Amino acid sequence: MKKRLTIATAALLALLLMLGGTVYAFSDTQGDPNEAQIAALQREGVVNGVTEQLFAPKGKVTMAQAVVMLVKAFDLNIAHIQFIKEPKASDIFTKIPDDAWYAQAFLYASLNGVPIPKDADPMQNLTKEQYADLLFHALTAKGDYAFVKMYVVMKDEKDVTKAYMNSIQHLLLGKMTELDNGYFYPKNEITRSEAARMLHAAIQFSKEHTPLPKQPPIQADIKLNVTKVNEEVNKVTLVWGEKPNPGYRITVTAIEFREDGNAVISYALHEPEPGKFYPQVITEAKVDTFVASSYTPVLNNPK
């Protein structure tokens, strides 16, 4: 009887392995605040442990580990791209051997627009802001999403690398990360537990929201007015001008906080919907948004 049970157990284990399942949960995540998210990512095959039993939730995340996780999580591939010759990671990166376990992930991520430096060190530990930037670009590799157009003030904003601010702002607005009593701690090395929590939230966001369709732009002369709210924030108003009815609208579609100190504001113009009744009253088409006073707002005119 005992022998039969042993054979049956072995068969079950083999079947689970064939199906890509995992038999045991990580033994060191019990009590971790992100235990449920880590377990969910493990079941989906997105994260691996440092061993079969250990996840090391307080350990650091290397560039290689992050890129592999993101490529798996958002199914980044190159099936939609045609090549004259087979691409290799070494064609793009100076420190990524083509036979490394992470080489394909770096290649796929880069060809899908994830901004990985050409001289990236795959073994470097990532800071929270570096991981946030990679995560946001992996999330939006296949399409843009609608976000609330406002600026989240951080007490340690001065510590944020300007090139990463756009990604951090969108993750905060999408509830994919959060502040700790107003602080983001951008230069702290991110832990494996924190990275799992943010990645799980981003995956859920992608499942609950539909990417925005591309709309042909309407040409128009848009004015930009800036009003000081306080020492930290300015109100930015985009004005399309007076229109014959409220069917004419302008909306802010994105704000990109660039390293040069500019906040580049993209917008969309909406004309009256065909067949819909609008009161014939002169209306000023305008929209307000908010930008940190440390940035200079500029318009990204549709082309």
Secondary structure by P-SEA (a helix, b strand, c coil): caaaaaaaaaaaaaaaaaaccccccccccccccaaaaaaaaaaaccccccccccccccccccaaaaaaaaaaaacccccccccccccccccccccccccccaaaaaaaaaaacccccccccccccccaaaaaaaaaaaaaccccccccbbbbbbcccccccccaaaaaaaaaaacccccccccccccccccaaaaaaaaaaaaaaaaacccccbbbbbbbbbbbbbbbccccbbbbbbbcccccccccccccccccccccccbbbbbccccccccccccccbbbbbccccccccbbbbbbccc
